[in-house]
Amino acid sequence: MINIAVCDDNQHFLDYIEQEIIETLKNIEKAAKIHKFINGIKLLESYSKSDKPFDIIFLDIDMPKIDGIEAAEIIRKKDKKTILIFLTSMEDEVYKTFRYNTFRFIRKSNIDTELKEALENAMRKLTYEKCIFKTVEGEVALYINDILYFEFIDRNVQIITFNHKYISNIRRFKDIEDVFQGREFIKIHMSCMINENYIKCIGDLDVTLDNGKKLPVSRYRIEEVKKRFVKVARGG
């Protein structure tokens, strides 16, 4: 489930944004849980309960006690990935938000048109960056760049991240190939595909990933893996 936070010190405006989000999500046939906060302190308290509680945050710049820019600075120290969308009636303050990897800013005077466009684009970004997998533990939403590799073992695709191994309900490795081939993943043998960004080093017929895991590479694929490794190392 995608989680969206909205933080604004005006209760009427907070309720209005919630309804606009609900209508936009309905029109694009997407589902999300919406969390409302009347001030930045309440929003930040959510981060004491979870490392990354929200996928998208709509954040008012001008709030008492702790403003949106101060809240964004604290959030970014804990959460590099959440999509930050600033709400403002103070357009001269917008430039201050850029240092926080801001996805969009919405002028409150134009919220009827700008919120819809910002939310639709944020959802498209999440569709690419985040996937929902059916696993033996239930449905799990994972960011693509958190996945180290996929491996087909005992007739199931296993999904390995830095912190966990998920056993999916996917019975064909080709189903993973069809979705992730070319999306910064490379197949190293018939039943394993790795995230090329996490290759630490390459041996004669193996790779070691950033978590120390060593995996065998087919002799037919080793040259392509080496080329991709060099390309990523050079930043291109």
C-alpha positions in Angstrom: 0.0 0.0 0.0 1.3 3.5 -0.9 1.2 5.9 2.0 0.7 9.6 1.4 1.2 12.3 4.2 -0.3 15.7 4.0 0.9 18.4 6.5 -0.7 21.8 6.8 -1.6 23.9 9.8 -5.0 25.0 8.3 -7.5 22.2 9.0 -9.9 23.4 6.3 -7.1 23.4 3.7 -5.9 20.0 5.0 -9.3 18.4 4.5 -9.6 20.0 1.0 -6.3 18.6 -0.1 -7.3 15.2 1.2 -10.5 15.2 -1.0 -8.5 16.4 -4.0 -6.0 13.5 -3.6 -8.9 11.0 -3.2 -10.5 12.2 -6.4 -7.3 12.2 -8.4 -6.4 8.7 -7.2 -9.9 7.5 -8.1 -9.5 9.0 -11.7 -6.2 7.2 -12.3 -7.4 4.0 -10.6 -4.8 4.0 -7.9 -5.1 3.2 -4.2 -3.3 4.8 -1.3 -3.7 5.5 2.5 -3.7 9.2 3.4 -2.3 10.5 6.7 -3.1 14.0 7.8 -1.0 16.2 10.1 -1.9 19.6 11.5 1.8 20.5 12.2 5.3 19.4 11.4 6.0 18.0 14.9 3.2 15.4 14.5 4.6 14.5 11.0 8.1 14.0 12.4 6.8 11.9 15.2 5.9 9.3 12.6 9.6 8.8 11.8 10.2 7.7 15.4 7.9 4.7 14.7 9.1 3.8 11.2 12.3 4.4 9.2 10.2 5.3 6.1 6.5 5.7 6.9 5.5 7.6 3.7 6.0 7.4 0.0 4.8 10.9 -0.8 4.6 13.9 1.5 2.7 17.1 0.7 4.3 19.7 3.1 3.2 23.3 3.7 6.2 25.6 3.9 4.7 28.2 6.3 3.7 26.6 9.6 4.2 27.7 13.3 6.7 26.0 15.7 8.5 24.1 12.9 8.0 25.1 9.3 8.0 22.9 6.2 11.7 23.6 5.3 12.9 22.7 8.8 10.7 19.6 8.7 12.1 18.6 5.3 15.7 19.0 6.6 15.0 16.5 9.4 13.1 14.1 7.2 15.9 14.0 4.6 18.4 13.0 7.3 16.3 9.9 7.9 14.6 9.3 4.6 16.3 10.0 1.3 13.6 8.4 -0.9 10.2 9.8 0.0 8.8 12.2 -2.6 8.6 15.7 -1.2 6.0 18.1 -2.7 5.8 21.5 -1.1 2.7 23.6 -0.7 3.1 27.3 -0.5 1.5 30.7 -0.8 5.0 32.2 -0.4 6.6 31.8 -3.9 9.8 33.6 -2.9 10.5 30.8 -0.4 10.4 28.0 -3.0 14.1 28.2 -3.9 15.0 27.2 -0.4 13.3 23.8 -0.9 15.5 22.7 -3.8 18.3 21.4 -1.5 15.9 18.7 -0.2 15.5 16.9 -3.6 12.1 18.4 -4.0 9.9 16.6 -6.5 7.4 19.5 -7.1 6.1 22.6 -5.4 2.4 23.6 -5.6 1.1 27.1 -5.4 -1.9 27.2 -3.2 -3.5 29.7 -5.5 -3.3 27.1 -8.3 -3.9 24.0 -6.3 -6.9 22.8 -8.4 -4.6 22.2 -11.4 -1.1 21.8 -9.9 -2.0 19.2 -7.3 -3.5 16.8 -9.8 -0.4 17.0 -12.1 2.0 16.6 -9.2 0.3 13.6 -7.8 -0.1 11.8 -11.1 3.6 12.3 -11.8 4.5 11.2 -8.3 2.4 8.0 -8.7 4.1 7.3 -12.0 7.5 7.7 -10.4 6.5 5.2 -7.6 5.1 2.8 -10.2 8.6 2.6 -11.7 10.5 2.7 -8.4 8.3 0.6 -6.3 6.8 -2.9 -7.0 4.4 -5.0 -5.0 5.3 -8.7 -4.8 3.1 -11.5 -3.5 5.2 -13.5 -1.1 4.7 -16.3 1.5 4.6 -13.4 4.1 1.8 -11.6 2.2 2.0 -8.7 -0.2 5.3 -6.7 0.1 6.0 -3.3 -1.4 9.7 -2.9 -2.3 11.7 -0.1 -3.8 13.6 -1.4 -6.9 16.9 0.0 -5.7 16.6 -1.9 -2.4 16.7 -5.2 -4.3 20.2 -6.8 -4.5 19.2 -9.8 -6.7 16.5 -12.2 -7.7 17.2 -16.0 -7.6 15.1 -19.0 -8.7 15.4 -21.7 -6.0 13.0 -24.6 -5.2 10.5 -23.5 -7.9 10.1 -20.0 -6.4 11.7 -16.7 -7.1 13.5 -15.3 -4.1 13.9 -11.6 -3.7 17.0 -10.6 -1.7 17.5 -7.1 -0.2 20.2 -5.8 2.1 18.0 -6.7 5.2 15.7 -9.5 4.2 15.0 -12.5 1.9 11.5 -12.8 0.5 10.2 -16.0 -1.0 7.7 -14.9 -3.7 4.8 -16.8 -5.2 6.4 -16.3 -8.7 6.9 -19.7 -10.2 8.7 -18.7 -13.4 12.0 -16.8 -13.5 11.0 -15.5 -17.0 8.3 -13.4 -15.3 11.1 -11.5 -13.4 13.2 -11.2 -16.5 10.3 -9.7 -18.6 9.8 -7.0 -16.0 13.3 -6.2 -14.8 15.7 -6.9 -17.6 17.2 -3.6 -18.7 16.0 -1.8 -15.5 19.5 -1.8 -14.0 19.4 -5.5 -13.5 21.5 -8.1 -15.4 21.1 -11.8 -15.7 24.3 -13.6 -14.5 23.1 -17.2 -15.1 19.9 -19.0 -16.0 18.3 -18.5 -12.5 19.8 -15.3 -11.1 19.5 -11.6 -11.9 21.5 -9.0 -10.0 21.2 -5.2 -9.5 24.2 -3.9 -11.4 24.6 -0.9 -9.0 25.6 -3.2 -6.2 28.4 -5.2 -7.8 31.5 -4.7 -5.6 34.0 -6.7 -7.6 34.2 -9.3 -10.3 36.2 -12.5 -10.4 36.9 -14.9 -13.2 33.4 -16.5 -13.0 31.8 -14.8 -10.0 30.6 -11.5 -8.7 30.7 -10.1 -5.1 27.9 -7.8 -4.1 28.1 -4.8 -1.7 26.7 -7.0 1.1 29.6 -9.5 0.7 27.5 -12.1 -1.1 29.4 -14.0 -3.8 27.4 -15.4 -6.7 28.5 -17.5 -9.7 28.4 -16.1 -13.2 27.9 -18.1 -16.4 31.0 -18.1 -18.7 28.6 -17.0 -21.4 27.6 -13.9 -19.5 30.8 -12.8 -17.7 31.9 -10.4 -20.4 28.5 -8.6 -20.5 28.5 -8.4 -16.7 32.0 -6.9 -16.8 31.0 -4.3 -19.3 28.0 -3.3 -17.2 30.2 -3.1 -14.1 32.6 -0.8 -15.8 29.8 1.4 -17.2 28.2 1.8 -13.8 31.6 2.6 -12.2 32.2 5.3 -14.8 28.8 6.8 -14.0 27.2 6.2 -17.3 
